[in-house]
Amino acid sequence: MPGTQGLTVAIDGTSGSGKSSTSRAVANRFGLRYLDTGAMYRGAAWWMLNNSVDLADSAAIGQACDSFSIESTTDPNAPGISVDGTDVSAAIREDAVTSAVSAVSAVPEIRHRMVELQRDAVKAACDLGNGIVVEGRDIGTVVLPDADVKIYLVADPAARAARRAEQDVEEGRAANVANVEESLKARDKADSSRTTSPLTKADDAIQVDATYLNLEQVIDAVSALIIENVPAAAELVGGSHA
């Protein structure tokens, strides 16, 4: 709860559904910290690729899971991630990492370590009274099963592909909508079918379909649901996350 413990908001959903943009904006609106757990798994995948770990060998990935340091910043205005002290915020968005992240994130040892780090980040934010918005694929089900508010964000694959392709172009990467859509579908299948912490909607999560909503409408919808479920959160709107 807001105040001594901090507000915890879990936002899960499919790839390209707008989780990151929505989560950052909601965190800003309520003066909360922000954690992108997907970036942490991408950071692990980046390290595996750069250290020539065989991604087809889950045992090798598991053995290497403690071989690197990983740190996330939780300022929604300046989110970032470093691996062994190197800022990889841009590098983890490259195609090679995108193609590798599902294999790496499916390894139980990797997930166990990342979940511990994620919970540490949540505790740090709440100990300061800030609270936090955490986005990912297993936040409401595994990382924060007792979150104050749980949101499950979805959108039609075609809409997600168009948005992701547009984002890639804006960030200077080549993009083909059809290829992006196929990639998103493959990622959805891999994330939903993995044995450890699969992508699934928590029983008490509220689903928001962003297919026909623009970003601002999604942000408003999620913000309204937060206040509806935690009325005291209304007092946080416009607060500071410093």
GUVEX-293124 format. One record per residue (C-alpha): residue in three letters; x, y, z. Coordinates in Angstrom, 1 decimal. Each point is the difference from the previous one (the first is absolute). Layout:
// residues N
[r ALA, [X, Y, Z]]
...
END
This chain:
// residues 242
[r MET, [0.0, 0.0, 0.0]]
[r PRO, [1.1, 3.6, -0.5]]
[r GLY, [1.8, 1.5, 2.9]]
[r THR, [2.2, -2.2, 2.2]]
[r GLN, [0.2, -3.0, -2.3]]
[r GLY, [-0.4, 1.6, -3.4]]
[r LEU, [-2.4, -0.9, -2.8]]
[r THR, [0.9, -3.1, -2.1]]
[r VAL, [-1.5, -0.3, -3.6]]
[r ALA, [0.7, -3.1, -2.1]]
[r ILE, [-0.5, 0.4, -3.8]]
[r ASP, [0.3, -3.2, -2.0]]
[r GLY, [-0.8, -0.7, -3.6]]
[r THR, [1.1, -1.1, -3.4]]
[r SER, [3.0, 1.3, -2.0]]
[r GLY, [-0.8, 3.3, -1.7]]
[r SER, [-3.2, 0.7, 2.0]]
[r GLY, [1.4, 3.3, 1.2]]
[r LYS, [1.0, -1.1, 3.5]]
[r SER, [3.2, 2.1, 0.2]]
[r SER, [-1.5, 3.3, -1.2]]
[r THR, [-3.1, -0.5, 2.1]]
[r SER, [2.0, -1.0, 3.1]]
[r ARG, [2.4, 2.9, -0.2]]
[r ALA, [-2.8, 2.5, -0.5]]
[r VAL, [-2.1, -1.5, 2.9]]
[r ALA, [3.1, 0.1, 2.3]]
[r ASN, [0.5, 3.6, -0.9]]
[r ARG, [-3.6, 0.9, 0.6]]
[r PHE, [-0.1, -1.5, 3.5]]
[r GLY, [3.6, 0.9, 1.0]]
[r LEU, [1.1, -3.6, 0.1]]
[r ARG, [3.2, -1.8, -1.0]]
[r TYR, [0.0, -2.2, -3.1]]
[r LEU, [1.6, -3.4, -0.8]]
[r ASP, [0.2, -1.6, -3.4]]
[r THR, [0.6, -3.7, 0.8]]
[r GLY, [0.2, -0.9, -3.7]]
[r ALA, [3.1, 2.2, -0.3]]
[r MET, [1.6, -2.1, 2.7]]
[r TYR, [-0.5, -3.2, -2.0]]
[r ARG, [1.2, 1.7, -3.1]]
[r GLY, [3.1, 1.1, 1.9]]
[r ALA, [0.6, -3.6, 1.0]]
[r ALA, [-0.4, -1.1, -3.7]]
[r TRP, [2.4, 2.8, -1.1]]
[r TRP, [2.6, -1.4, 2.4]]
[r MET, [-0.5, -3.6, -1.2]]
[r LEU, [0.4, 1.1, -3.6]]
[r ASN, [3.1, 2.0, 0.7]]
[r ASN, [1.6, -2.8, 1.9]]
[r SER, [-0.8, -2.7, -2.6]]
[r VAL, [-2.3, -2.0, 2.2]]
[r ASP, [-1.8, -2.7, -2.0]]
[r LEU, [-3.6, 1.2, 0.1]]
[r ALA, [-1.2, -3.5, -0.9]]
[r ASP, [1.6, -1.3, 3.2]]
[r SER, [-2.3, 0.9, 2.9]]
[r ALA, [2.5, -1.6, 2.5]]
[r ALA, [2.8, 2.3, -1.3]]
[r ILE, [-2.3, 3.1, 0.4]]
[r GLY, [-0.9, -1.1, 3.5]]
[r GLN, [3.6, -0.5, 1.0]]
[r ALA, [0.9, 3.5, -1.3]]
[r CYS, [-2.9, 1.8, 1.7]]
[r ASP, [2.1, 1.3, 2.9]]
[r SER, [3.0, 1.0, -2.2]]
[r PHE, [-1.1, 3.6, -0.5]]
[r SER, [-1.4, 2.9, 1.9]]
[r ILE, [-3.1, 1.7, -1.2]]
[r GLU, [-1.5, 3.3, 1.3]]
[r SER, [-3.2, 1.8, -1.0]]
[r THR, [-0.8, 3.7, 0.6]]
[r THR, [-3.6, 0.6, 1.2]]
[r ASP, [-0.5, 3.6, -1.0]]
[r PRO, [-2.8, 0.0, -2.5]]
[r ASN, [1.5, 3.1, -1.7]]
[r ALA, [3.4, -1.7, -0.5]]
[r PRO, [-0.4, -3.8, 0.1]]
[r GLY, [3.1, -2.0, -0.8]]
[r ILE, [1.8, -3.2, 0.5]]
[r SER, [3.7, -0.9, 0.4]]
[r VAL, [1.8, -3.3, -0.2]]
[r ASP, [3.4, -0.2, 1.7]]
[r GLY, [0.0, 3.8, 0.2]]
[r THR, [-0.7, 0.4, -3.8]]
[r ASP, [-3.1, 1.9, -1.0]]
[r VAL, [-1.9, -2.3, -2.3]]
[r SER, [-3.3, 1.9, -0.2]]
[r ALA, [0.3, 0.3, -3.8]]
[r ALA, [1.9, -3.3, -0.7]]
[r ILE, [-2.7, -2.2, 1.5]]
[r ARG, [-2.5, 1.3, -2.6]]
[r GLU, [2.0, -1.4, -2.9]]
[r ASP, [-1.4, -2.9, -2.0]]
[r ALA, [2.5, -2.5, 1.2]]
[r VAL, [-1.0, 0.5, 3.6]]
[r THR, [-3.7, 0.0, -0.9]]
[r SER, [0.5, -3.3, -1.6]]
[r ALA, [1.9, -1.4, 2.9]]
[r VAL, [-2.0, 1.2, 3.0]]
[r SER, [-2.7, -2.6, 0.0]]
[r ALA, [2.5, -2.9, 0.2]]
[r VAL, [1.9, 1.7, 2.8]]
[r SER, [-3.0, 1.1, 2.0]]
[r ALA, [-1.5, -3.5, 0.0]]
[r VAL, [3.0, -1.4, 2.0]]
[r PRO, [-1.1, -0.5, 3.7]]
[r GLU, [3.3, 1.2, 1.5]]
[r ILE, [-0.3, 3.3, -2.0]]
[r ARG, [-3.6, 0.6, 1.1]]
[r HIS, [0.8, -0.8, 3.6]]
[r ARG, [2.9, 2.5, 0.1]]
[r MET, [-2.0, 2.7, -1.9]]
[r VAL, [-3.0, -0.4, 2.3]]
[r GLU, [2.2, 0.5, 3.0]]
[r LEU, [1.5, 3.2, -1.5]]
[r GLN, [-3.5, 1.3, -0.9]]
[r ARG, [-1.4, -0.6, 3.5]]
[r ASP, [3.1, 1.8, 1.4]]
[r ALA, [-0.8, 3.0, -2.2]]
[r VAL, [-3.6, 0.0, 1.1]]
[r LYS, [1.0, -0.1, 3.6]]
[r ALA, [2.4, 2.9, -0.4]]
[r ALA, [-2.6, 2.1, -1.6]]
[r CYS, [-2.6, -0.8, 2.6]]
[r ASP, [2.4, 0.5, 2.9]]
[r LEU, [0.4, 3.5, -1.2]]
[r GLY, [-3.8, 0.4, -0.1]]
[r ASN, [0.1, 0.6, -3.8]]
[r GLY, [-1.8, -3.1, -1.2]]
[r ILE, [0.7, -1.5, -3.5]]
[r VAL, [-1.5, -1.0, -3.3]]
[r VAL, [1.5, -3.3, -1.1]]
[r GLU, [-0.6, -1.3, -3.6]]
[r GLY, [0.7, -3.4, -1.5]]
[r ARG, [-1.6, -3.4, -0.6]]
[r ASP, [-0.2, -1.6, 3.4]]
[r ILE, [-0.3, 2.9, 2.4]]
[r GLY, [-3.5, -0.6, 1.2]]
[r THR, [0.4, -3.8, 0.1]]
[r VAL, [3.6, -0.4, 1.3]]
[r VAL, [1.9, 3.1, 0.9]]
[r LEU, [-2.7, 2.0, 1.8]]
[r PRO, [-3.0, -2.3, 0.6]]
[r ASP, [-1.1, 2.4, 2.7]]
[r ALA, [0.3, 3.2, -2.1]]
[r ASP, [-2.6, 2.7, 0.9]]
[r VAL, [-1.2, 0.1, -3.6]]
[r LYS, [0.6, -2.5, -2.9]]
[r ILE, [-0.6, 0.9, -3.6]]
[r TYR, [0.2, -2.3, -3.0]]
[r LEU, [0.6, 1.9, -3.2]]
[r VAL, [-0.9, -1.5, -3.3]]
[r ALA, [-0.4, 1.1, -3.6]]
[r ASP, [-0.7, -1.7, -3.4]]
[r PRO, [3.3, -1.3, -1.6]]
[r ALA, [-0.4, 2.2, -3.0]]
[r ALA, [-0.4, 3.1, 2.1]]
[r ARG, [3.0, -1.0, 2.2]]
[r ALA, [2.1, -0.6, -3.1]]
[r ALA, [-0.8, 3.4, -1.5]]
[r ARG, [0.9, 1.7, 3.3]]
[r ARG, [3.2, -1.9, 0.5]]
[r ALA, [1.1, 0.6, -3.6]]
[r GLU, [-0.7, 3.7, 0.4]]
[r GLN, [2.1, 0.1, 3.2]]
[r ASP, [2.8, -1.8, -1.7]]
[r VAL, [0.1, 2.6, -2.8]]
[r GLU, [-0.1, 2.8, 2.5]]
[r GLU, [3.0, -1.5, 1.7]]
[r GLY, [1.9, -0.4, -3.2]]
[r ARG, [-0.5, -3.7, -0.7]]
[r ALA, [-1.4, -1.5, -3.2]]
[r ALA, [-3.5, -1.5, 0.4]]
[r ASN, [-2.4, -2.1, -2.1]]
[r VAL, [-3.5, -0.2, 1.5]]
[r ALA, [-0.6, -3.6, -1.2]]
[r ASN, [3.3, -1.2, 1.3]]
[r VAL, [-0.6, 1.7, 3.3]]
[r GLU, [-3.4, -1.6, 0.4]]
[r GLU, [1.4, -3.5, -0.6]]
[r SER, [2.7, 0.8, 2.5]]
[r LEU, [-2.5, 1.1, 2.6]]
[r LYS, [-2.1, -3.1, -0.5]]
[r ALA, [3.0, -2.2, 0.4]]
[r ARG, [1.0, 1.9, 3.2]]
[r ASP, [-3.6, -0.4, 1.3]]
[r LYS, [0.1, -3.7, -0.6]]
[r ALA, [3.4, -0.4, 1.6]]
[r ASP, [-0.9, 2.1, 3.1]]
[r SER, [-3.4, -1.7, 0.5]]
[r SER, [1.2, -3.6, -0.4]]
[r ARG, [3.2, 0.1, 2.1]]
[r THR, [0.0, -2.2, 3.1]]
[r THR, [1.3, 2.6, 2.4]]
[r SER, [-2.1, 3.1, 0.7]]
[r PRO, [-1.9, 0.0, -3.3]]
[r LEU, [-1.8, 3.1, -1.2]]
[r THR, [-3.5, -0.3, 1.4]]
[r LYS, [-2.7, 2.3, 1.4]]
[r ALA, [-0.2, 0.0, 3.8]]
[r ASP, [-3.5, -1.0, 1.2]]
[r ASP, [-0.4, 3.5, 1.6]]
[r ALA, [1.5, 2.0, -2.7]]
[r ILE, [-2.1, 2.5, -2.0]]
[r GLN, [0.3, -0.4, -3.8]]
[r VAL, [0.4, 3.1, -2.1]]
[r ASP, [-0.3, -0.4, -3.8]]
[r ALA, [2.1, 2.7, -1.7]]
[r THR, [-0.8, -1.0, -3.6]]
[r TYR, [-2.2, 3.0, -0.7]]
[r LEU, [1.4, 2.4, 2.6]]
[r ASN, [2.8, 2.5, -0.5]]
[r LEU, [2.7, 0.2, 2.6]]
[r GLU, [-1.6, 2.8, 2.0]]
[r GLN, [-3.3, -1.9, 0.2]]
[r VAL, [1.8, -3.0, 1.3]]
[r ILE, [1.9, 2.0, 2.6]]
[r ASP, [-3.3, 1.6, 1.1]]
[r ALA, [-1.7, -3.4, 0.2]]
[r VAL, [2.7, -1.5, 2.1]]
[r SER, [0.2, 3.1, 2.2]]
[r ALA, [-3.8, -0.2, 0.6]]
[r LEU, [0.2, -3.6, 0.9]]
[r ILE, [2.8, 0.7, 2.5]]
[r ILE, [-2.1, 2.6, 1.7]]
[r GLU, [-3.1, -2.1, -0.1]]
[r ASN, [1.8, -2.9, 1.8]]
[r VAL, [2.1, 2.2, 2.3]]
[r PRO, [-1.9, 3.3, 0.6]]
[r ALA, [2.8, 1.4, 2.1]]
[r ALA, [2.2, -0.1, -3.2]]
[r ALA, [-1.9, 3.1, -1.3]]
[r GLU, [2.0, 2.0, 2.5]]
[r LEU, [3.2, -1.0, -1.7]]
[r VAL, [-0.9, 1.4, -3.4]]
[r GLY, [2.6, 2.6, -1.0]]
[r GLY, [2.3, -1.1, 2.8]]
[r SER, [3.8, -0.3, -0.2]]
[r HIS, [1.9, -3.2, -0.7]]
[r ALA, [3.4, 1.5, 1.0]]
END
